[in-house]
């Protein structure tokens, strides 16, 4: 029998125990062996709970030869990094939901796992209960992935959905997300794009074979978006979503997180509320879209359990999962990215707009004192120059949002 230690017993950790014991018979059948949870390590006391008899310390679990799997659901880098590294060096499989740790140290921890013939698995780190990691490194492995783009954060998607459907302001939609428990009291990691950035870095690392570091990635959040932006986009046939995307270019990997206009006909446009949608564009399969709940106690726990089954079935190291360290040299300058843009400006007439922005497609229905329009495809560098020229002409640039084709 293989014994399991759960390190961290908050929402996800407790969900893992719940899902394991609810479905234990089925899980053991799929895994091909008997399993049980021997230790639950938590900074809070487990006294008086149904799990009290399993309370233990990390050092106990690490030293116990019966424990073959450590499930890390602490979150953050400290002490999760040290705990995970030591467990892998000790020859134990490590399974995690910790996106921050995978995004920061994935290449190193995967290398240690390989050297010790065990696995470092993290299906739950991206997309909650959506199976995306496993298909990306196995099912889609036959074709070359060209591009990945997705709605990777349920909180921001809920906010954008309410701004689009219910005509709420950003502040109103955020307040509703907080009231419903979808957003933290301090929502910075979500609304500033940090969470989505970590997730697209993990997906890009798998798809393109070299580690993509979050602090190398141009990241924009949604806090500056207004109801007027949403209305202008809708008038032009678009919705606005926070999109994390990665693709190969001649200059390196183009990886970015930003708000973007997506056609209302796109599959991603119809991903609403707290749901996530991830599009994988491959040379052989074309566009494949993964859809489902991007977070939540039980969906995330189910992803952890699926990794547990994979680790037990494989026994040793899964060779198809892994990537090289990049030395931070694999990411192209985001200013080289070329897209159409939506601008909202005030203080410029039609002639001045054409002089600065070239050929544009006006958007009807903008406020009387402003003009909204779509541009031809342009680089980030040219966009910055346009904004500079518009301001020099005495105009106000109220928004500049990318238009993406998915």
Phi, psi and omega per residue, in radians:
X1 nan 2.365 3.070
X2 -1.643 2.261 3.123
X3 -1.734 2.649 -3.043
X4 -2.121 2.509 2.991
X5 -2.087 2.266 3.047
X6 -1.749 2.079 -3.097
X7 -1.846 1.841 -3.021
X8 1.819 2.161 -3.022
X9 -2.336 0.894 3.022
X10 -1.562 -2.444 -3.079
X11 -1.061 -0.897 -3.077
X12 -1.248 -0.794 -3.120
X13 -1.030 -0.786 3.112
X14 -1.160 -0.589 3.080
X15 -1.141 -0.643 3.101
X16 -1.071 -0.809 3.111
X17 -1.071 -0.738 -3.135
X18 -1.091 -0.843 -3.123
X19 -1.155 -0.679 -3.123
X20 -1.067 -0.885 -3.070
X21 -1.302 -0.473 3.087
X22 -1.205 -0.608 -3.052
X23 -2.079 0.439 -2.984
X24 -0.984 -0.783 -3.087
X25 -1.072 -0.785 3.126
X26 -1.154 -0.710 -3.134
X27 -1.101 -0.783 3.140
X28 -1.119 -0.659 3.120
X29 -1.106 -0.775 3.135
X30 -1.187 -0.633 -3.116
X31 -1.336 -0.394 3.128
X32 1.386 0.338 3.111
X33 -2.836 2.837 3.087
X34 -1.338 2.491 -3.100
X35 -2.383 2.652 3.002
X36 -2.750 2.674 3.057
X37 -1.530 2.105 -3.108
X38 -1.744 -0.680 -3.106
X39 -2.222 2.481 2.919
X40 -2.167 2.031 -3.080
X41 -1.855 2.118 -3.087
X42 -2.555 2.555 3.137
X43 -1.268 -0.384 3.095
X44 -1.621 2.750 -3.129
X45 -1.259 2.395 3.047
X46 -1.683 0.083 -3.102
X47 -1.033 2.346 3.109
X48 1.492 -0.018 3.114
X49 -1.790 2.978 3.137
X50 -1.214 -0.192 -3.093
X51 -1.770 0.092 -3.002
X52 -1.014 -0.583 -3.098
X53 -1.268 -0.167 -3.134
X54 -1.820 0.018 -3.110
X55 -1.081 2.384 3.124
X56 -2.778 -3.066 3.115
X57 -1.905 2.838 3.091
X58 -1.074 -0.728 -3.117
X59 -1.103 -0.651 3.072
X60 -1.079 -0.843 -3.106
X61 -1.116 -0.704 -3.127
X62 -1.134 -0.670 -3.080
X63 -1.446 -0.222 -3.040
X64 -1.427 2.028 -3.124
X65 -1.176 -0.315 3.106
X66 -1.276 -0.423 -3.100
X67 -1.416 2.002 3.137
X68 -1.845 -0.204 -3.074
X69 -2.397 2.256 2.990
X70 -1.896 2.191 3.064
X71 -1.837 1.956 -3.053
X72 -1.735 1.995 3.111
X73 -2.245 0.563 -3.139
X74 -1.269 -0.782 -3.028
X75 1.517 2.784 -3.141
X76 1.278 -3.063 -3.090
X77 -1.705 -0.533 -3.096
X78 -2.096 2.200 0.053
X79 -1.630 0.251 -3.010
X80 -1.010 -0.703 -3.140
X81 -1.083 -0.873 -3.129
X82 -1.094 -0.774 -3.134
X83 -1.088 -0.763 -3.103
X84 -1.175 -0.775 -3.121
X85 -1.091 -0.798 -3.136
X86 -1.128 -0.648 3.128
X87 -1.160 -0.732 3.117
X88 -1.139 -0.730 3.106
X89 -1.112 -0.470 3.117
X90 -1.474 0.041 3.086
X91 1.441 0.483 3.116
X92 -1.949 2.459 3.012
X93 -1.120 2.501 3.043
X94 -2.146 2.251 3.107
X95 -2.120 2.355 -3.029
X96 -2.447 2.737 2.966
X97 -1.937 0.191 -2.917
X98 -1.554 1.584 -3.092
X99 -1.112 -0.604 -3.134
X100 -1.118 -0.719 -3.130
X101 -1.213 -0.773 -3.137
X102 -1.101 -0.733 -3.129
X103 -1.144 -0.573 -3.095
X104 -1.521 -0.661 -2.967
X105 -2.284 0.295 -3.059
X106 -0.995 -0.803 -3.106
X107 -1.043 -0.782 -3.126
X108 -1.126 -0.829 -3.072
X109 -1.206 -0.629 3.054
X110 -1.136 -0.651 3.093
X111 -1.122 -0.738 3.105
X112 -1.123 -0.717 3.110
X113 -1.040 -0.757 -3.142
X114 -1.107 -0.752 -3.138
X115 -1.097 -0.476 -3.086
X116 -1.873 0.220 3.070
X117 0.967 0.686 3.042
X118 -2.260 -3.043 -3.067
X119 -2.159 2.525 2.952
X120 -2.011 1.897 -2.985
X121 -2.104 2.542 -2.953
X122 -2.662 0.684 3.113
X123 -0.930 -0.626 -3.072
X124 -1.341 -0.070 -3.085
X125 -1.373 -0.344 -3.138
X126 -2.306 2.192 3.009
X127 1.390 0.201 3.091
X128 0.976 -1.996 -3.107
X129 -1.524 0.039 3.126
X130 -1.364 2.149 3.079
X131 -1.325 1.759 -3.131
X132 -2.142 -0.660 -3.098
X133 -1.117 -0.898 -3.109
X134 -1.051 -0.865 3.088
X135 -1.056 -0.578 -3.076
X136 -1.185 -0.687 -3.105
X137 -1.665 -0.169 3.116
X138 -2.115 -1.121 -3.018
X139 -1.119 -0.641 -3.134
X140 -1.702 0.172 -3.065
X141 -1.210 -0.359 -3.090
X142 -1.249 -0.570 3.135
X143 -1.773 2.799 3.133
X144 -1.515 2.124 3.106
X145 -1.271 2.230 -3.133
X146 -1.715 -0.589 -3.041
X147 -2.802 2.562 3.027
X148 -2.274 2.374 3.080
X149 -2.553 2.439 -3.093
X150 -2.806 2.776 2.919
X151 -1.580 1.821 -2.888
X152 -1.917 -0.006 -3.102
X153 -2.335 2.026 -3.078
X154 -1.180 -0.574 -3.126
X155 -1.116 -0.884 -3.138
X156 -1.155 -0.589 3.126
X157 -1.191 -0.641 3.062
X158 -1.074 -0.793 -3.135
X159 -1.068 -0.831 -3.116
X160 -1.140 -0.628 3.100
X161 -1.076 -0.775 -3.130
X162 -1.196 -0.612 3.089
X163 -1.151 -0.634 -3.107
X164 -1.383 -0.875 -3.042
X165 -1.354 -0.758 -2.995
X166 -1.813 0.075 3.105
X167 1.008 0.592 3.112
X168 -1.399 2.734 2.936
X169 -1.332 2.890 3.077
X170 -1.000 -0.771 -3.105
X171 -1.105 -0.706 3.116
X172 -1.140 -0.778 -3.114
X173 -1.164 -0.678 3.082
X174 -1.096 -0.767 3.114
X175 -1.037 -0.709 3.108
X176 -1.144 -0.715 3.102
X177 -1.076 -0.682 3.107
X178 -1.195 -0.724 3.122
X179 -1.088 -0.581 -3.126
X180 -1.532 -0.008 3.121
X181 1.427 0.200 3.126
X182 -1.494 -0.425 -3.128
X183 -2.155 2.503 3.084
X184 -1.265 2.858 3.045
X185 -1.041 -0.641 2.985
X186 -1.839 1.698 -2.997
X187 -1.575 0.300 -2.977
X188 -0.967 -0.802 -3.072
X189 -1.046 -0.535 3.123
X190 -1.446 -1.023 -2.967
X191 -1.286 -0.366 3.081
X192 -1.534 -0.066 3.063
X193 1.569 0.031 -3.072
X194 -1.091 -0.770 -3.129
X195 -1.087 -0.819 3.122
X196 -1.109 -0.612 3.126
X197 -1.081 -0.818 3.130
X198 -1.032 -0.703 -3.083
X199 -1.224 -0.746 3.135
X200 -1.206 -0.502 3.059
X201 -1.119 -0.708 3.115
X202 -1.136 -0.826 -3.135
X203 -1.098 -0.733 3.134
X204 -1.139 -0.685 3.130
X205 -1.062 -0.757 3.120
X206 -1.162 -0.854 -3.013
X207 -1.161 -0.629 -2.988
X208 -1.967 -0.024 2.912
X209 1.452 0.115 3.085
X210 -2.466 2.574 -2.988
X211 -1.190 2.247 3.082
X212 -1.862 2.045 -3.075
X213 -1.560 2.326 -3.100
X214 -0.997 -0.619 -3.091
X215 -1.320 -0.023 3.028
X216 -1.643 -0.067 -2.922
X217 -1.813 2.308 3.048
X218 -1.226 2.108 -3.028
X219 -2.273 2.184 3.058
X220 -2.120 2.446 3.108
X221 -1.721 -2.836 -3.047
X222 -1.997 0.044 -3.027
X223 -1.093 -0.452 -3.105
X224 -1.528 -0.099 -3.123
X225 -1.229 2.544 -3.112
X226 -2.158 2.906 3.056
X227 -1.067 -0.544 3.114
X228 -1.169 -0.635 3.052
X229 -1.072 -0.815 -3.118
X230 -1.098 -0.738 -3.123
X231 -1.154 -0.732 3.118
X232 -1.102 -0.759 3.115
X233 -1.068 -0.780 3.141
X234 -1.071 -0.682 3.126
X235 -1.085 -0.504 -3.137
X236 -1.617 0.023 3.112
X237 1.587 0.430 -3.094
X238 -2.191 2.839 2.872
X239 -2.055 2.814 3.088
X240 -1.873 2.262 3.100
X241 -2.288 2.676 2.965
X242 -1.482 2.011 -3.012
X243 -2.011 2.219 2.912
X244 -1.711 2.293 -3.064
X245 -2.529 2.671 3.133
X246 -2.592 2.376 3.104
X247 -2.657 2.776 3.083
X248 -1.413 2.418 2.992
X249 -2.366 2.987 3.128
X250 -1.138 -0.417 -3.093
X251 -1.700 0.045 -3.125
X252 2.246 -2.901 3.134
X253 -1.438 2.234 3.043
X254 -1.667 1.890 -3.097
X255 -2.195 2.302 -3.032
X256 -2.745 2.669 2.969
X257 -2.216 2.225 3.133
X258 -2.882 2.764 2.932
X259 -1.111 2.592 -3.128
X260 -2.673 2.594 2.997
X261 -1.418 2.264 3.106
X262 -2.154 2.329 3.127
X263 -0.948 2.449 3.110
X264 -1.112 -0.225 3.089
X265 -1.524 -0.184 -3.099
X266 -1.238 2.614 3.061
X267 -1.094 -0.602 -3.138
X268 -1.222 -0.493 -3.121
X269 -1.106 -0.484 -3.094
X270 -1.599 0.133 3.031
X271 -1.483 1.952 -2.948
X272 -2.097 2.940 3.069
X273 0.920 -2.327 -3.031
X274 -1.546 0.159 -3.138
X275 -1.381 2.707 3.080
X276 -1.985 2.679 3.026
X277 -2.459 2.310 -3.084
X278 -2.233 2.113 3.138
X279 -1.772 2.237 3.062
X280 -2.008 2.109 -3.122
X281 -1.832 2.031 -3.055
X282 -2.104 2.711 -3.123
X283 -1.117 -0.517 -3.067
X284 -1.813 -0.670 -3.046
X285 -1.633 -0.182 -3.043
X286 1.286 -2.512 -3.131
X287 -1.586 2.203 3.044
X288 -2.112 2.280 -3.085
X289 -2.025 2.280 3.080
X290 -1.866 2.317 -2.993
X291 -2.397 2.461 3.064
X292 2.879 -3.033 3.124
X293 -1.240 2.189 -3.051
X294 -1.485 -0.096 -3.118
X295 -2.767 -3.039 -3.125
X296 1.998 2.594 -3.054
X297 -0.993 -0.998 -3.016
X298 -1.342 -0.704 3.066
X299 -1.045 -0.726 3.136
X300 -1.186 -0.721 3.100
X301 -1.074 -0.684 3.123
X302 -1.091 -0.617 3.092
X303 -1.166 -0.671 3.072
X304 -1.071 -0.789 -3.131
X305 -1.117 -0.623 3.105
X306 -1.112 -0.624 3.049
X307 -1.163 -0.666 3.089
X308 -1.024 -0.790 3.117
X309 -1.083 -0.772 3.136
X310 -1.076 -0.739 -3.134
X311 -1.096 -0.700 -3.120
X312 -1.259 -0.677 -3.138
X313 -1.166 -0.700 -3.104
X314 -1.311 -0.587 -3.101
X315 1.352 -1.236 3.122
X316 -1.657 -2.772 -3.046
X317 -1.268 2.426 3.069
X318 -1.514 1.841 -2.991
X319 -1.207 -0.429 -3.066
X320 -1.349 -0.195 3.126
X321 -1.804 2.037 3.111
X322 2.834 2.808 3.068
X323 -2.664 2.865 -3.118
X324 -1.564 2.721 2.992
X325 -1.250 2.571 -3.017
X326 -1.817 -0.247 -3.003
X327 1.118 0.327 3.105
X328 1.133 0.404 -3.077
X329 -1.893 0.142 -2.986
X330 -1.718 -0.076 -3.039
X331 -1.796 2.263 3.127
X332 -1.345 2.838 3.102
X333 -1.217 2.186 -3.086
X334 -1.068 -0.394 -3.133
X335 -1.211 -0.225 3.077
X336 -1.490 -0.155 -3.138
X337 -1.194 2.364 -3.082
X338 -2.006 2.117 3.073
X339 -2.548 2.873 2.889
X340 -1.240 2.822 3.138
X341 -2.296 2.593 2.911
X342 -1.865 2.191 3.074
X343 -1.990 2.540 2.887
X344 -2.124 2.126 -3.081
X345 -2.315 2.778 2.961
X346 -2.345 2.655 3.119
X347 1.570 0.170 3.120
X348 -2.197 2.347 3.014
X349 -1.507 3.058 -3.093
X350 -1.062 -0.724 -3.118
X351 -1.121 -0.749 3.129
X352 -1.149 -0.678 3.105
X353 -1.062 -0.779 3.131
X354 -1.153 -0.639 3.131
X355 -1.131 -0.701 -3.077
X356 -1.507 -0.793 -2.966
X357 -1.779 -0.107 -3.121
X358 1.325 -2.599 -3.128
X359 -1.231 2.184 -3.134
X360 -2.275 2.812 3.070
X361 -1.949 1.849 -3.097
X362 -1.088 2.545 3.050
X363 -1.847 2.130 -3.127
X364 -1.349 2.701 3.031
X365 1.600 0.103 3.094
X366 -1.226 2.809 3.096
X367 -1.002 2.654 -3.002
X368 -1.007 -0.642 -3.047
X369 -1.515 0.046 -3.107
X370 -2.297 2.916 3.055
X371 -2.215 2.339 3.081
X372 -2.049 2.454 -3.080
X373 -2.798 2.786 3.066
X374 -1.847 2.449 -3.133
X375 -1.767 3.040 2.931
X376 -1.271 2.883 3.086
X377 -1.002 2.389 -3.034
X378 -2.646 2.646 3.129
X379 -1.350 2.857 3.065
X380 -1.079 -0.592 3.115
X381 -1.114 -0.781 -3.140
X382 -1.173 -0.620 3.087
X383 -1.039 -0.797 3.110
X384 -1.063 -0.690 3.127
X385 -1.165 -0.722 3.087
X386 -1.023 -0.785 -3.135
X387 -1.083 -0.713 3.119
X388 -1.090 -0.781 -3.132
X389 -1.139 -0.702 3.135
X390 -1.109 -0.756 3.123
X391 -1.164 -0.643 3.109
X392 -1.128 -0.463 3.107
X393 -1.483 0.099 3.103
X394 1.541 0.182 -3.108
X395 -1.565 2.850 3.002
X396 -1.916 2.161 3.043
X397 -1.646 1.839 -3.030
X398 -1.427 -0.494 3.055
X399 -2.846 2.664 3.060
X400 -2.505 1.849 -2.992
X401 -2.193 2.373 -3.106
X402 -1.209 2.678 3.046
X403 -2.040 2.124 -3.070
X404 -2.008 2.607 -3.110
X405 -1.880 1.739 3.086
X406 -2.362 nan nan
